[in-house]
Amino acid sequence: MCYKKRLIGYLLGSLFIAIQSPTTVFGAEEKPVGQDPVSYYRDIRPVLQENCQGCHQPAKRGGGYVMTNYDQLVQGGESQEKAVVAGNPSISSLVAQILVTDGKAAMPKDADPLTEDQIALITRWIEEGADDDTPESAKPKFDMDHPPVYHAPPVITSVDFSSDGKYLAVSGYHEVVLHHADGSGLYARLVGLSERIESAVFSPDSSFLAVTGGSPGRMGELQVWNVEKKELILAQTFGYDTIYGACWSKDGQVVGFGCPDTTVRAISIPTGEQVFFNGAHNNWVLDVVFSVESDHLISVSRDRSMKLYKLDTQRFIDNITSITPGALKGGLHSVDRHPSKDELLSGGADGTPKIYRMIRDKARKIGDDFNLIRAFPAMPGRVFSVAFSADGNRIVAGSSYNTTGEVRIYNYADAKELVKIAVPESSIYAVGFSPDGKTIAAAGYDGYVRLIQAADGTVLKKFPPVEIEDQTVATNR
């Protein structure tokens, strides 16, 4: 009790001194605002992450220079010039590369220069000794040469077959794992910066793979990989949380995606330029798809709505779903488009897959859900993933309810349930048809990929996407 009284007295005394003399505490003068030592992890790393690391990381070593690892950042690239000389910014090649002359800088390449404040911050960090204060837990541990080691199968959030029927992309930890589509073995492990992968989607011609994900609470990232070369060709960061729902335009030139900051965005793959930005939602955007002609984008969100946008004008057009309060029962998680028609399949918290027409041809009335074409029999729990077959004649949906899962195949034309597969041991977060429509890939919480015969629901194969080092842990999960 005496200790508590002394502590309270100490705190009250400190508060009194601070109030009487706000610029001093116990005789020590406070440092001017902004003059605390520059932190590499807090101040410098985010600038490099946003502007530089897309082209300078283990999977994409521009100029042989890696900026995601402190030791490699300091050392420099193939020019042999030391990038950071502690205490001496004037001979640090990093500073020379980012300095602006006549409105231009050598780096970032083909992008806007860093701001004056950012350049000043990096310069002051070097002047102060260029210390590395990165927490041990936040230091990069994985790259293409050092892929993750698994002691249990990873939770799987995404599966996608390539349109040529060769490969199946499966989300992992810090990587996308490419398997031969028949489950016969591993083709490639594509290891990037993002620790969490939310979607991995093949381009229309199967040449490229767009990946959304990031590091929760730190960054969102879009990656684009060359499938044949197993090379990262584009990486850009967005915001400070994971991003979702990659989708390709029909010509393979643009990738759209959703963000937790309520925005829908799209990037030109040849240039890396952002060509679409809209913030019409008021909650996380979880999935995005293009219209048949790729002149519109459609998004679904935790705010319970499906929205329509015009790509070239970046303009919000319409709420495809009803906007009447209470009409929709929970957020929407997934959207897919009919292969040849602008009809949209959605799934979400109410457990009911639904088909909507994209363009309204009737004046909106309060309380209507006019764009709804048909609803399918409800599934237990939440629907996390939906997909059309390549011919558009069937749909598949995967759901989760109290840690159990279910996969259902429906007839598109009349909503008749064709096949139901119970998965009592795992929630299902991702489903997809093979190009020939004969096989469905389904995966989720337990980290196993299930290849299912679409005709009758027989599970043909069940396997983890990666080698598990401790089989006992994997079995008992």
PyMOL commands that set and color helices and strands:
alter all, ss='L'
color gray80, all
select helices_A, chain A and resi 2-20+40-51+62-64+70-75+89-91+93-98+116-127+136-138+471-476
alter helices_A, ss='H'
color red, helices_A
select strands_A, chain A and resi 24-25+28-29+56-57+60-61+159-161+167-171+173-180+186-202+208-215+219-226+231-238+244-248+254-258+264-268+274-278+285-290+296-301+306-310+315-319+332-337+343-348+354-357+372-375+382-388+394-401+404-411+417-423+428-433+439-444+449-453+459-463
alter strands_A, ss='S'
color yellow, strands_A
deselect
rebuild
show_as cartoon
